[in-house]
Structures are given as C-alpha cells and as structure tokens.
C-alpha cells in the first residue's frame, strides 16, 4: 500500500486516515462488487454498503491482518446477505403469484439482462468469458473472480470465504474446467 504501512501502525490504528485505505482499495473493491453483482445499480449499492460497514467497524480491524482481505470479506458477506434476501423474495413470488404475474415480476424486477454496451461487446472474447462466468454457481464463480480478476492469493480467498485453501484451489480448478467447456461449446 502506497503511503500506508499496516505493520507500522499496530498500536496506532485510531490515527490512521480511513481515506488512505479507501483511495488505495476502492478500484479493486468496485471491480469485485461488479463481478459479484453483474449489474451497475446492484454493484453501486454493494460498494457503498461495504464501505459503510468497513467505516463503522474500522476500529475493530487488526493491524497485523491484511486490510484488503478484511475488506473483501465484508464485501462478500454483504453480498451473501443480499442474495439471501433476494432469494426469499423469489420464493414469495413463486408461492403467492399467478403464472402470468410471476412472469411479469421476473421479467421486470429480477431482470439481469445485459446493458446495451455489454451486448455490443459480446463478440469480444472477454465479454463472452464474463457471460459464461456469470452462469457458474457462486461457489465456483466467486473464487475464480477473486483469483483472476482481483489477483488474490489462495490464502486470502480462503480467509475471505472461510473455506480451506484446498477447497479454494479445487473450486478454481473446477470453475476453469466448466468455463473451458462452455467456451468450447460456443465455437
């Protein structure tokens, strides 16, 4: 981290400027949020909520820990909480609405269609890869995103997701295999 050395502030966490941490990590956090949410409005909400939680709990950060891992853990847990709430709404929709109403709600409220810009870029291999990535189950998609798009190490991903390093490696490997199969099926 430029200008901020976590090891030198072990006894002085209260004097550290939160803004330094924000400026250093905002781009990588936004990238993670976007890759998790797959759309800009949800990404912006997750990004803001993560920073609010981080700010509120900044005094509980352990200086000998990795700040980025701690920040990404907050982000991922916030994402999981939101996903659970969204899933509850989908269950309510399925239980209480007629077929026609369900179809309208799913098309208009739960719509995860790509933006026009993404549709234009779909011919680009990177866009195709991201499209296939978005269809992977979260247990494979999230570690792949963290490893390849956010350049996190296995150990950091393990800490963020609260799973063993071996599980991280196997999920990344399985995610790569699934992506490869999907990409080969496109040709």
PyMOL commands that set and color helices and strands:
alter all, ss='L'
color gray80, all
select helices_A, chain A and resi 6-9+13-15+18-37+40-56+58-60+67-96+99-108+116-123+125-134+138-149+154-161+165-186
alter helices_A, ss='H'
color red, helices_A
deselect
rebuild
show_as cartoon
